[in-house]
């Protein structure tokens, strides 16, 4: 519940800022009308960028993968000896 | 396999950066340029700057609702 309240208050603050900008008319009118859409598009772009950067820097740990494969083989042997059905090989 | 991952991540970041710069140019910089400059040939008329994100957002919402509906229907069918 608290997270929703935080988000809601953030939304209220941003809309208050936008209405204030509309009234004060520091920026030309046409720009102020386009600002919310611009921010939503840039937020989507930022999310996409973070996903792309995270994909590029994803660590693969090849040594741990090898050790894991060895552990799996060992466990399969052990269980087969004890008579448990370990499925397809 | 990490090369494929890296390539997809790189493509995604390049796409997002290009969309961001194109949209920034379109909405913020273009109104200040004279209307007979050559750069206007590369950008669609200004109404599309609002239409395209709104249409994309509406399409996304529709897809989400359809997906949720399908999942609910499938789970109901399995129970019955």
Backbone of each chain as nested JSON, in Angstrom:
{
  "chains": [
    {"id": "A", "residues": [
      {"number": 1, "name": "UNK", "atoms": {"N": [0.836, -1.212, 0.0], "CA": [0.0, 0.0, 0.0], "C": [0.865, 1.254, 0.0]}},
      {"number": 2, "name": "UNK", "atoms": {"N": [2.001, 1.205, 0.757], "CA": [2.818, 2.419, 0.894], "C": [3.457, 2.8, -0.434]}},
      {"number": 3, "name": "UNK", "atoms": {"N": [3.842, 1.768, -1.225], "CA": [4.47, 2.079, -2.502], "C": [3.503, 2.778, -3.439]}},
      {"number": 4, "name": "UNK", "atoms": {"N": [2.23, 2.32, -3.411], "CA": [1.225, 2.961, -4.258], "C": [1.039, 4.412, -3.835]}},
      {"number": 5, "name": "UNK", "atoms": {"N": [1.052, 4.65, -2.5], "CA": [0.89, 6.03, -2.031], "C": [2.041, 6.911, -2.495]}},
      {"number": 6, "name": "UNK", "atoms": {"N": [3.268, 6.348, -2.445], "CA": [4.424, 7.128, -2.887], "C": [4.285, 7.508, -4.356]}},
      {"number": 7, "name": "UNK", "atoms": {"N": [3.924, 6.489, -5.189], "CA": [3.761, 6.755, -6.618], "C": [2.689, 7.807, -6.86]}},
      {"number": 8, "name": "UNK", "atoms": {"N": [1.561, 7.673, -6.125], "CA": [0.46, 8.604, -6.32], "C": [0.869, 10.029, -5.98]}},
      {"number": 9, "name": "UNK", "atoms": {"N": [1.608, 10.188, -4.843], "CA": [2.042, 11.536, -4.466], "C": [2.989, 12.102, -5.504]}},
      {"number": 10, "name": "UNK", "atoms": {"N": [3.875, 11.231, -6.067], "CA": [4.772, 11.703, -7.124], "C": [3.981, 12.211, -8.318]}},
      {"number": 11, "name": "UNK", "atoms": {"N": [2.937, 11.451, -8.692], "CA": [2.1, 11.857, -9.83], "C": [1.429, 13.197, -9.562]}},
      {"number": 12, "name": "UNK", "atoms": {"N": [0.934, 13.375, -8.315], "CA": [0.253, 14.64, -7.98], "C": [1.223, 15.805, -8.076]}},
      {"number": 13, "name": "UNK", "atoms": {"N": [2.471, 15.607, -7.57], "CA": [3.468, 16.681, -7.622], "C": [3.775, 17.057, -9.063]}},
      {"number": 14, "name": "UNK", "atoms": {"N": [3.944, 16.029, -9.921], "CA": [4.308, 16.325, -11.314], "C": [3.186, 17.061, -12.023]}},
      {"number": 15, "name": "UNK", "atoms": {"N": [1.926, 16.648, -11.776], "CA": [0.819, 17.338, -12.442], "C": [0.671, 18.759, -11.919]}},
      {"number": 16, "name": "UNK", "atoms": {"N": [0.969, 18.969, -10.609], "CA": [0.91, 20.337, -10.081], "C": [1.961, 21.208, -10.763]}},
      {"number": 17, "name": "UNK", "atoms": {"N": [3.169, 20.641, -10.94], "CA": [4.232, 21.384, -11.629], "C": [3.805, 21.752, -13.04]}},
      {"number": 18, "name": "UNK", "atoms": {"N": [3.156, 20.772, -13.737], "CA": [2.763, 21.007, -15.123], "C": [1.717, 22.102, -15.206]}},
      {"number": 19, "name": "UNK", "atoms": {"N": [0.735, 22.057, -14.301], "CA": [-0.313, 23.091, -14.331], "C": [0.288, 24.452, -13.996]}},
      {"number": 20, "name": "UNK", "atoms": {"N": [1.276, 24.456, -13.045], "CA": [1.947, 25.706, -12.727], "C": [2.679, 26.272, -13.933]}},
      {"number": 21, "name": "UNK", "atoms": {"N": [3.334, 25.375, -14.695], "CA": [4.031, 25.82, -15.898], "C": [3.044, 26.41, -16.898]}},
      {"number": 22, "name": "UNK", "atoms": {"N": [1.866, 25.766, -17.02], "CA": [0.857, 26.258, -17.95], "C": [0.427, 27.666, -17.569]}},
      {"number": 23, "name": "UNK", "atoms": {"N": [0.235, 27.895, -16.273], "CA": [-0.247, 29.206, -15.846], "C": [0.818, 30.265, -16.016]}},
      {"number": 24, "name": "UNK", "atoms": {"N": [2.093, 29.908, -15.646], "CA": [3.12, 30.95, -15.635], "C": [3.582, 31.309, -17.038]}},
      {"number": 25, "name": "UNK", "atoms": {"N": [3.43, 30.377, -17.992], "CA": [3.808, 30.57, -19.406], "C": [5.221, 31.116, -19.562]}},
      {"number": 26, "name": "UNK", "atoms": {"N": [6.189, 30.402, -18.925], "CA": [7.597, 30.741, -19.167], "C": [7.995, 30.162, -20.514]}},
      {"number": 27, "name": "UNK", "atoms": {"N": [7.593, 28.875, -20.727], "CA": [7.9, 28.182, -21.976], "C": [6.733, 28.47, -22.939]}},
      {"number": 28, "name": "UNK", "atoms": {"N": [6.981, 28.509, -24.274], "CA": [5.871, 28.702, -25.218], "C": [4.78, 27.645, -25.056]}},
      {"number": 29, "name": "UNK", "atoms": {"N": [3.524, 28.048, -25.291], "CA": [2.36, 27.227, -24.976], "C": [2.43, 25.833, -25.586]}},
      {"number": 30, "name": "UNK", "atoms": {"N": [2.761, 25.756, -26.879], "CA": [2.727, 24.458, -27.561], "C": [3.654, 23.458, -26.879]}},
      {"number": 31, "name": "UNK", "atoms": {"N": [4.816, 23.927, -26.396], "CA": [5.738, 23.018, -25.736], "C": [5.162, 22.473, -24.454]}},
      {"number": 32, "name": "UNK", "atoms": {"N": [4.478, 23.332, -23.679], "CA": [3.944, 22.881, -22.396], "C": [2.891, 21.803, -22.585]}},
      {"number": 33, "name": "UNK", "atoms": {"N": [2.089, 21.923, -23.66], "CA": [1.078, 20.891, -23.883], "C": [1.702, 19.559, -24.223]}},
      {"number": 34, "name": "UNK", "atoms": {"N": [2.867, 19.591, -24.896], "CA": [3.469, 18.332, -25.321], "C": [4.321, 17.688, -24.239]}},
      {"number": 35, "name": "UNK", "atoms": {"N": [4.602, 18.409, -23.129], "CA": [5.532, 17.885, -22.134], "C": [5.156, 16.522, -21.534]}},
      {"number": 36, "name": "UNK", "atoms": {"N": [3.899, 16.267, -21.105], "CA": [3.616, 14.947, -20.503], "C": [3.907, 13.788, -21.446]}},
      {"number": 37, "name": "UNK", "atoms": {"N": [3.464, 13.912, -22.705], "CA": [3.704, 12.823, -23.655], "C": [5.203, 12.62, -23.843]}},
      {"number": 38, "name": "UNK", "atoms": {"N": [5.948, 13.753, -23.914], "CA": [7.39, 13.649, -24.087], "C": [8.03, 12.894, -22.933]}},
      {"number": 39, "name": "UNK", "atoms": {"N": [7.559, 13.188, -21.686], "CA": [8.148, 12.509, -20.546], "C": [7.821, 11.033, -20.534]}},
      {"number": 40, "name": "UNK", "atoms": {"N": [6.591, 10.672, -20.924], "CA": [6.241, 9.247, -20.943], "C": [7.084, 8.514, -21.967]}},
      {"number": 41, "name": "UNK", "atoms": {"N": [7.248, 9.118, -23.158], "CA": [8.057, 8.453, -24.189], "C": [9.503, 8.314, -23.725]}},
      {"number": 42, "name": "UNK", "atoms": {"N": [10.034, 9.37, -23.08], "CA": [11.426, 9.28, -22.648], "C": [11.577, 8.261, -21.52]}},
      {"number": 43, "name": "UNK", "atoms": {"N": [10.537, 8.109, -20.657], "CA": [10.599, 7.08, -19.616], "C": [10.648, 5.69, -20.223]}},
      {"number": 44, "name": "UNK", "atoms": {"N": [9.801, 5.456, -21.27], "CA": [9.851, 4.165, -21.942], "C": [11.202, 3.9, -22.559]}},
      {"number": 45, "name": "UNK", "atoms": {"N": [11.774, 4.961, -23.187], "CA": [13.1, 4.825, -23.794], "C": [14.146, 4.481, -22.75]}},
      {"number": 46, "name": "UNK", "atoms": {"N": [14.063, 5.131, -21.576], "CA": [15.021, 4.873, -20.523], "C": [14.932, 3.433, -20.046]}},
      {"number": 47, "name": "UNK", "atoms": {"N": [13.681, 2.924, -19.895], "CA": [13.53, 1.536, -19.487], "C": [14.165, 0.582, -20.483]}},
      {"number": 48, "name": "UNK", "atoms": {"N": [13.903, 0.842, -21.779], "CA": [14.491, 0.003, -22.829], "C": [16.011, 0.052, -22.781]}},
      {"number": 49, "name": "UNK", "atoms": {"N": [16.551, 1.264, -22.549], "CA": [18.0, 1.405, -22.485], "C": [18.582, 0.594, -21.331]}},
      {"number": 50, "name": "UNK", "atoms": {"N": [17.917, 0.637, -20.156], "CA": [18.423, -0.106, -19.013], "C": [18.401, -1.602, -19.285]}},
      {"number": 51, "name": "UNK", "atoms": {"N": [17.323, -2.078, -19.96], "CA": [17.255, -3.51, -20.301], "C": [18.402, -3.88, -21.231]}},
      {"number": 52, "name": "UNK", "atoms": {"N": [18.634, -3.022, -22.245], "CA": [19.718, -3.309, -23.188], "C": [21.075, -3.341, -22.516]}},
      {"number": 53, "name": "UNK", "atoms": {"N": [21.331, -2.346, -21.641], "CA": [22.623, -2.289, -20.962], "C": [22.794, -3.483, -20.032]}},
      {"number": 54, "name": "UNK", "atoms": {"N": [21.715, -3.87, -19.329], "CA": [21.793, -5.03, -18.449], "C": [22.088, -6.301, -19.212]}},
      {"number": 55, "name": "UNK", "atoms": {"N": [21.454, -6.444, -20.39], "CA": [21.733, -7.612, -21.227], "C": [23.193, -7.643, -21.636]}},
      {"number": 56, "name": "UNK", "atoms": {"N": [23.739, -6.473, -21.984], "CA": [25.118, -6.453, -22.465], "C": [26.102, -6.805, -21.369]}},
      {"number": 57, "name": "UNK", "atoms": {"N": [25.784, -6.444, -20.099], "CA": [26.754, -6.685, -19.054], "C": [26.427, -7.914, -18.232]}},
      {"number": 58, "name": "UNK", "atoms": {"N": [25.619, -8.856, -18.789], "CA": [25.213, -9.995, -17.984], "C": [26.387, -10.942, -17.777]}},
      {"number": 59, "name": "UNK", "atoms": {"N": [26.751, -11.338, -16.54], "CA": [27.897, -12.223, -16.317], "C": [27.495, -13.676, -16.497]}},
      {"number": 60, "name": "UNK", "atoms": {"N": [28.353, -14.505, -17.121], "CA": [27.969, -15.886, -17.415], "C": [28.653, -16.917, -16.516]}},
      {"number": 61, "name": "UNK", "atoms": {"N": [29.768, -16.624, -15.849], "CA": [30.447, -17.558, -14.943], "C": [30.69, -18.924, -15.584]}},
      {"number": 62, "name": "UNK", "atoms": {"N": [31.602, -19.062, -16.556], "CA": [31.807, -20.362, -17.217], "C": [32.37, -21.429, -16.281]}},
      {"number": 63, "name": "UNK", "atoms": {"N": [33.24, -21.009, -15.319], "CA": [33.832, -22.008, -14.43], "C": [32.782, -22.635, -13.524]}},
      {"number": 64, "name": "UNK", "atoms": {"N": [31.9, -21.771, -12.981], "CA": [30.852, -22.328, -12.117], "C": [29.919, -23.232, -12.903]}},
      {"number": 65, "name": "UNK", "atoms": {"N": [29.694, -22.905, -14.197], "CA": [28.822, -23.758, -15.015], "C": [29.421, -25.153, -15.141]}},
      {"number": 66, "name": "UNK", "atoms": {"N": [30.761, -25.202, -15.365], "CA": [31.427, -26.506, -15.473], "C": [31.289, -27.302, -14.178]}},
      {"number": 67, "name": "UNK", "atoms": {"N": [31.558, -26.655, -13.035], "CA": [31.45, -27.34, -11.749], "C": [30.037, -27.858, -11.536]}},
      {"number": 68, "name": "UNK", "atoms": {"N": [29.057, -27.053, -11.957], "CA": [27.667, -27.469, -11.792], "C": [27.379, -28.717, -12.609]}},
      {"number": 69, "name": "UNK", "atoms": {"N": [27.889, -28.752, -13.853], "CA": [27.681, -29.951, -14.679], "C": [28.276, -31.174, -14.023]}},
      {"number": 70, "name": "UNK", "atoms": {"N": [29.492, -31.008, -13.433], "CA": [30.137, -32.148, -12.761], "C": [29.301, -32.623, -11.586]}},
      {"number": 71, "name": "UNK", "atoms": {"N": [28.765, -31.643, -10.81], "CA": [27.921, -32.013, -9.672], "C": [26.7, -32.785, -10.119]}},
      {"number": 72, "name": "UNK", "atoms": {"N": [26.102, -32.338, -11.242], "CA": [24.903, -33.017, -11.733], "C": [25.231, -34.452, -12.109]}},
      {"number": 73, "name": "UNK", "atoms": {"N": [26.371, -34.661, -12.822], "CA": [26.744, -36.02, -13.232], "C": [26.975, -36.911, -12.017]}},
      {"number": 74, "name": "UNK", "atoms": {"N": [27.673, -36.323, -11.012], "CA": [27.934, -37.091, -9.793], "C": [26.64, -37.508, -9.113]}},
      {"number": 75, "name": "UNK", "atoms": {"N": [25.72, -36.555, -8.987], "CA": [24.456, -36.865, -8.309], "C": [23.674, -37.915, -9.077]}},
      {"number": 76, "name": "UNK", "atoms": {"N": [23.696, -37.821, -10.424], "CA": [22.961, -38.81, -11.22], "C": [23.528, -40.199, -10.999]}},
      {"number": 77, "name": "UNK", "atoms": {"N": [24.889, -40.321, -10.998], "CA": [25.496, -41.64, -10.766], "C": [25.077, -42.21, -9.435]}},
      {"number": 78, "name": "UNK", "atoms": {"N": [25.198, -41.355, -8.397], "CA": [24.886, -41.802, -7.047], "C": [23.458, -42.308, -6.959]}},
      {"number": 79, "name": "UNK", "atoms": {"N": [22.525, -41.533, -7.526], "CA": [21.132, -41.926, -7.422], "C": [20.838, -43.173, -8.243]}},
      {"number": 80, "name": "UNK", "atoms": {"N": [21.503, -43.325, -9.393], "CA": [21.284, -44.521, -10.205], "C": [21.732, -45.764, -9.454]}},
      {"number": 81, "name": "UNK", "atoms": {"N": [22.874, -45.626, -8.721], "CA": [23.339, -46.761, -7.936], "C": [22.308, -47.159, -6.892]}},
      {"number": 82, "name": "UNK", "atoms": {"N": [21.717, -46.128, -6.246], "CA": [20.737, -46.438, -5.211], "C": [19.418, -46.902, -5.779]}},
      {"number": 83, "name": "UNK", "atoms": {"N": [19.272, -46.871, -7.098], "CA": [18.059, -47.443, -7.684], "C": [16.985, -46.437, -8.048]}},
      {"number": 84, "name": "UNK", "atoms": {"N": [17.252, -45.138, -7.904], "CA": [16.254, -44.131, -8.261], "C": [16.296, -43.908, -9.769]}},
      {"number": 85, "name": "UNK", "atoms": {"N": [15.137, -43.713, -10.381], "CA": [15.074, -43.48, -11.821], "C": [15.417, -42.023, -12.113]}},
      {"number": 86, "name": "UNK", "atoms": {"N": [16.553, -41.777, -12.795], "CA": [16.997, -40.386, -13.023], "C": [16.555, -39.842, -14.37]}},
      {"number": 87, "name": "UNK", "atoms": {"N": [15.702, -40.584, -15.095], "CA": [15.147, -40.009, -16.314], "C": [16.099, -40.1, -17.481]}},
      {"number": 88, "name": "UNK", "atoms": {"N": [15.884, -39.251, -18.531], "CA": [16.665, -39.312, -19.773], "C": [18.063, -38.768, -19.539]}},
      {"number": 89, "name": "UNK", "atoms": {"N": [19.021, -39.259, -20.319], "CA": [20.414, -38.821, -20.162], "C": [20.869, -37.874, -21.256]}}
    ]},
    {"id": "B", "residues": [
      {"number": 1, "name": "UNK", "atoms": {"N": [26.916, -18.231, -26.563], "CA": [25.577, -17.644, -26.425], "C": [25.62, -16.228, -25.901]}},
      {"number": 2, "name": "UNK", "atoms": {"N": [26.721, -15.858, -25.196], "CA": [26.706, -14.504, -24.649], "C": [26.883, -13.484, -25.758]}},
      {"number": 3, "name": "UNK", "atoms": {"N": [27.445, -13.905, -26.897], "CA": [27.56, -12.962, -28.007], "C": [26.186, -12.572, -28.531]}},
      {"number": 4, "name": "UNK", "atoms": {"N": [25.279, -13.545, -28.636], "CA": [23.921, -13.238, -29.087], "C": [23.241, -12.299, -28.1]}},
      {"number": 5, "name": "UNK", "atoms": {"N": [23.439, -12.6, -26.782], "CA": [22.857, -11.722, -25.764], "C": [23.376, -10.311, -25.901]}},
      {"number": 6, "name": "UNK", "atoms": {"N": [24.731, -10.202, -26.079], "CA": [25.336, -8.869, -26.19], "C": [24.804, -8.147, -27.414]}},
      {"number": 7, "name": "UNK", "atoms": {"N": [24.652, -8.89, -28.527], "CA": [24.171, -8.235, -29.753], "C": [22.755, -7.715, -29.55]}},
      {"number": 8, "name": "UNK", "atoms": {"N": [21.887, -8.534, -28.923], "CA": [20.497, -8.098, -28.711], "C": [20.468, -6.887, -27.792]}},
      {"number": 9, "name": "UNK", "atoms": {"N": [21.297, -6.918, -26.715], "CA": [21.328, -5.777, -25.806], "C": [21.796, -4.516, -26.499]}},
      {"number": 10, "name": "UNK", "atoms": {"N": [22.835, -4.663, -27.338], "CA": [23.342, -3.522, -28.074], "C": [22.283, -2.953, -29.003]}},
      {"number": 11, "name": "UNK", "atoms": {"N": [21.59, -3.846, -29.72], "CA": [20.538, -3.393, -30.641], "C": [19.449, -2.632, -29.891]}},
      {"number": 12, "name": "UNK", "atoms": {"N": [19.041, -3.192, -28.729], "CA": [17.996, -2.535, -27.933], "C": [18.417, -1.135, -27.513]}},
      {"number": 13, "name": "UNK", "atoms": {"N": [19.677, -1.002, -27.002], "CA": [20.105, 0.319, -26.533], "C": [20.192, 1.305, -27.685]}},
      {"number": 14, "name": "UNK", "atoms": {"N": [20.701, 0.834, -28.863], "CA": [20.797, 1.738, -30.01], "C": [19.4, 2.189, -30.434]}},
      {"number": 15, "name": "UNK", "atoms": {"N": [18.438, 1.256, -30.462], "CA": [17.065, 1.622, -30.84], "C": [16.502, 2.658, -29.894]}},
      {"number": 16, "name": "UNK", "atoms": {"N": [16.688, 2.412, -28.576], "CA": [16.096, 3.341, -27.619], "C": [16.73, 4.71, -27.725]}},
      {"number": 17, "name": "UNK", "atoms": {"N": [18.071, 4.762, -27.913], "CA": [18.739, 6.062, -28.022], "C": [18.283, 6.817, -29.271]}},
      {"number": 18, "name": "UNK", "atoms": {"N": [18.141, 6.081, -30.394], "CA": [17.733, 6.772, -31.623], "C": [16.306, 7.292, -31.501]}},
      {"number": 19, "name": "UNK", "atoms": {"N": [15.42, 6.461, -30.899], "CA": [14.038, 6.929, -30.729], "C": [14.014, 8.17, -29.859]}},
      {"number": 20, "name": "UNK", "atoms": {"N": [14.861, 8.165, -28.784], "CA": [14.865, 9.316, -27.887], "C": [15.339, 10.574, -28.592]}},
      {"number": 21, "name": "UNK", "atoms": {"N": [16.452, 10.495, -29.347], "CA": [16.955, 11.698, -30.005], "C": [15.985, 12.184, -31.075]}},
      {"number": 22, "name": "UNK", "atoms": {"N": [15.423, 11.244, -31.862], "CA": [14.473, 11.656, -32.905], "C": [13.287, 12.366, -32.294]}},
      {"number": 23, "name": "UNK", "atoms": {"N": [12.752, 11.801, -31.204], "CA": [11.57, 12.409, -30.586], "C": [11.904, 13.75, -29.959]}},
      {"number": 24, "name": "UNK", "atoms": {"N": [13.092, 13.853, -29.326], "CA": [13.485, 15.147, -28.747], "C": [13.567, 16.213, -29.817]}},
      {"number": 25, "name": "UNK", "atoms": {"N": [14.241, 15.868, -30.928], "CA": [14.339, 16.804, -32.041], "C": [12.97, 17.252, -32.506]}},
      {"number": 26, "name": "UNK", "atoms": {"N": [12.093, 16.261, -32.71], "CA": [10.765, 16.487, -33.261], "C": [9.976, 17.462, -32.403]}},
      {"number": 27, "name": "UNK", "atoms": {"N": [9.958, 17.17, -31.056], "CA": [9.033, 17.914, -30.206], "C": [9.626, 19.24, -29.758]}},
      {"number": 28, "name": "UNK", "atoms": {"N": [10.951, 19.233, -29.439], "CA": [11.487, 20.42, -28.76], "C": [12.212, 21.357, -29.715]}},
      {"number": 29, "name": "UNK", "atoms": {"N": [13.02, 20.792, -30.627], "CA": [13.887, 21.683, -31.406], "C": [13.198, 22.179, -32.664]}},
      {"number": 30, "name": "UNK", "atoms": {"N": [12.392, 21.3, -33.299], "CA": [11.823, 21.659, -34.593], "C": [10.929, 22.895, -34.577]}},
      {"number": 31, "name": "UNK", "atoms": {"N": [10.093, 23.129, -33.535], "CA": [9.26, 24.345, -33.578], "C": [10.065, 25.63, -33.649]}},
      {"number": 32, "name": "UNK", "atoms": {"N": [11.352, 25.584, -33.218], "CA": [12.139, 26.81, -33.238], "C": [12.852, 27.033, -34.551]}},
      {"number": 33, "name": "UNK", "atoms": {"N": [12.793, 26.051, -35.458], "CA": [13.48, 26.183, -36.742], "C": [12.528, 26.828, -37.746]}},
      {"number": 34, "name": "UNK", "atoms": {"N": [13.068, 27.642, -38.695], "CA": [12.209, 28.272, -39.718], "C": [11.536, 27.203, -40.55]}},
      {"number": 35, "name": "UNK", "atoms": {"N": [10.342, 27.517, -41.043], "CA": [9.56, 26.452, -41.684], "C": [10.049, 26.119, -43.076]}},
      {"number": 36, "name": "UNK", "atoms": {"N": [11.016, 26.867, -43.66], "CA": [11.466, 26.482, -45.001], "C": [12.867, 25.894, -44.966]}},
      {"number": 37, "name": "UNK", "atoms": {"N": [13.296, 25.441, -43.758], "CA": [14.59, 24.787, -43.647], "C": [14.504, 23.393, -44.251]}},
      {"number": 38, "name": "UNK", "atoms": {"N": [15.696, 22.852, -44.697], "CA": [15.655, 21.54, -45.353], "C": [15.369, 20.422, -44.37]}},
      {"number": 39, "name": "UNK", "atoms": {"N": [15.641, 20.658, -43.068], "CA": [15.558, 19.564, -42.093], "C": [14.121, 19.077, -41.921]}},
      {"number": 40, "name": "UNK", "atoms": {"N": [13.143, 19.962, -42.288], "CA": [11.749, 19.553, -42.108], "C": [11.372, 18.388, -43.002]}},
      {"number": 41, "name": "UNK", "atoms": {"N": [12.157, 18.137, -44.086], "CA": [11.813, 17.015, -44.954], "C": [11.997, 15.688, -44.25]}},
      {"number": 42, "name": "UNK", "atoms": {"N": [12.893, 15.659, -43.215], "CA": [13.175, 14.377, -42.585], "C": [12.199, 14.052, -41.47]}},
      {"number": 43, "name": "UNK", "atoms": {"N": [11.337, 15.001, -41.11], "CA": [10.427, 14.76, -39.991], "C": [9.001, 14.851, -40.473]}},
      {"number": 44, "name": "UNK", "atoms": {"N": [8.13, 13.951, -39.932], "CA": [6.72, 13.989, -40.285], "C": [6.091, 15.25, -39.692]}},
      {"number": 45, "name": "UNK", "atoms": {"N": [4.882, 15.641, -40.166], "CA": [4.218, 16.803, -39.563], "C": [3.972, 16.616, -38.079]}},
      {"number": 46, "name": "UNK", "atoms": {"N": [3.822, 17.749, -37.386], "CA": [3.859, 17.723, -35.928], "C": [2.719, 16.947, -35.276]}},
      {"number": 47, "name": "UNK", "atoms": {"N": [1.572, 16.803, -35.992], "CA": [0.448, 16.102, -35.339], "C": [0.832, 14.668, -35.048]}},
      {"number": 48, "name": "UNK", "atoms": {"N": [1.692, 14.077, -35.94], "CA": [2.044, 12.675, -35.738], "C": [2.865, 12.478, -34.485]}},
      {"number": 49, "name": "UNK", "atoms": {"N": [3.526, 13.575, -34.005], "CA": [4.332, 13.425, -32.783], "C": [3.461, 13.073, -31.595]}},
      {"number": 50, "name": "UNK", "atoms": {"N": [2.169, 13.435, -31.638], "CA": [1.261, 13.065, -30.557], "C": [0.545, 11.775, -30.889]}},
      {"number": 51, "name": "UNK", "atoms": {"N": [0.14, 11.638, -32.187], "CA": [-0.654, 10.48, -32.58], "C": [0.068, 9.17, -32.349]}},
      {"number": 52, "name": "UNK", "atoms": {"N": [1.353, 9.117, -32.791], "CA": [2.051, 7.824, -32.778], "C": [2.25, 7.3, -31.36]}},
      {"number": 53, "name": "UNK", "atoms": {"N": [2.723, 8.086, -30.365], "CA": [2.83, 7.507, -29.011], "C": [1.477, 7.121, -28.436]}},
      {"number": 54, "name": "UNK", "atoms": {"N": [0.436, 7.955, -28.684], "CA": [-0.88, 7.618, -28.13], "C": [-1.393, 6.315, -28.72]}},
      {"number": 55, "name": "UNK", "atoms": {"N": [-1.262, 6.165, -30.053], "CA": [-1.71, 4.918, -30.688], "C": [-0.935, 3.728, -30.152]}},
      {"number": 56, "name": "UNK", "atoms": {"N": [0.397, 3.902, -29.996], "CA": [1.208, 2.799, -29.484], "C": [0.789, 2.43, -28.066]}},
      {"number": 57, "name": "UNK", "atoms": {"N": [0.516, 3.454, -27.226], "CA": [0.078, 3.186, -25.859], "C": [-1.247, 2.449, -25.818]}},
      {"number": 58, "name": "UNK", "atoms": {"N": [-2.187, 2.899, -26.659], "CA": [-3.503, 2.243, -26.683], "C": [-3.369, 0.803, -27.153]}},
      {"number": 59, "name": "UNK", "atoms": {"N": [-2.519, 0.588, -28.195], "CA": [-2.315, -0.779, -28.688], "C": [-1.715, -1.654, -27.593]}},
      {"number": 60, "name": "UNK", "atoms": {"N": [-0.748, -1.1, -26.84], "CA": [-0.13, -1.865, -25.757], "C": [-1.164, -2.261, -24.713]}},
      {"number": 61, "name": "UNK", "atoms": {"N": [-2.031, -1.29, -24.319], "CA": [-3.071, -1.581, -23.33], "C": [-3.99, -2.687, -23.834]}},
      {"number": 62, "name": "UNK", "atoms": {"N": [-4.396, -2.581, -25.13], "CA": [-5.281, -3.609, -25.694], "C": [-4.635, -4.983, -25.642]}},
      {"number": 63, "name": "UNK", "atoms": {"N": [-3.343, -5.04, -26.035], "CA": [-2.654, -6.33, -26.014], "C": [-2.605, -6.901, -24.604]}},
      {"number": 64, "name": "UNK", "atoms": {"N": [-2.307, -6.027, -23.619], "CA": [-2.272, -6.485, -22.233], "C": [-3.606, -7.075, -21.807]}},
      {"number": 65, "name": "UNK", "atoms": {"N": [-4.71, -6.339, -22.111], "CA": [-6.029, -6.816, -21.701], "C": [-6.362, -8.144, -22.376]}},
      {"number": 66, "name": "UNK", "atoms": {"N": [-6.02, -8.255, -23.678], "CA": [-6.294, -9.509, -24.387], "C": [-5.527, -10.649, -23.743]}},
      {"number": 67, "name": "UNK", "atoms": {"N": [-4.241, -10.396, -23.43], "CA": [-3.435, -11.444, -22.822], "C": [-4.015, -11.894, -21.496]}},
      {"number": 68, "name": "UNK", "atoms": {"N": [-4.388, -10.899, -20.632], "CA": [-4.953, -11.258, -19.332], "C": [-6.243, -12.048, -19.509]}},
      {"number": 69, "name": "UNK", "atoms": {"N": [-7.09, -11.602, -20.475], "CA": [-8.337, -12.308, -20.719], "C": [-8.109, -13.75, -21.14]}},
      {"number": 70, "name": "UNK", "atoms": {"N": [-7.13, -13.951, -22.049], "CA": [-6.829, -15.299, -22.513], "C": [-6.381, -16.188, -21.361]}},
      {"number": 71, "name": "UNK", "atoms": {"N": [-5.49, -15.637, -20.508], "CA": [-4.985, -16.438, -19.39], "C": [-6.125, -16.81, -18.443]}},
      {"number": 72, "name": "UNK", "atoms": {"N": [-7.018, -15.832, -18.16], "CA": [-8.147, -16.132, -17.273], "C": [-9.047, -17.203, -17.864]}},
      {"number": 73, "name": "UNK", "atoms": {"N": [-9.333, -17.085, -19.2], "CA": [-10.192, -18.084, -19.842], "C": [-9.585, -19.476, -19.754]}},
      {"number": 74, "name": "UNK", "atoms": {"N": [-8.244, -19.538, -20.03], "CA": [-7.597, -20.845, -20.007], "C": [-7.667, -21.468, -18.625]}},
      {"number": 75, "name": "UNK", "atoms": {"N": [-7.447, -20.648, -17.582], "CA": [-7.456, -21.217, -16.232], "C": [-8.861, -21.67, -15.853]}},
      {"number": 76, "name": "UNK", "atoms": {"N": [-9.891, -20.928, -16.339], "CA": [-11.26, -21.345, -16.027], "C": [-11.608, -22.654, -16.721]}},
      {"number": 77, "name": "UNK", "atoms": {"N": [-11.105, -22.787, -17.964], "CA": [-11.406, -24.024, -18.71], "C": [-10.776, -25.226, -18.025]}},
      {"number": 78, "name": "UNK", "atoms": {"N": [-9.563, -25.013, -17.489], "CA": [-8.875, -26.138, -16.856], "C": [-9.612, -26.571, -15.587]}},
      {"number": 79, "name": "UNK", "atoms": {"N": [-10.15, -25.602, -14.854], "CA": [-10.844, -25.939, -13.607], "C": [-12.149, -26.684, -13.9]}},
      {"number": 80, "name": "UNK", "atoms": {"N": [-12.81, -26.277, -14.997], "CA": [-14.126, -26.876, -15.324], "C": [-13.94, -28.146, -16.148]}}
    ]}
  ]
}
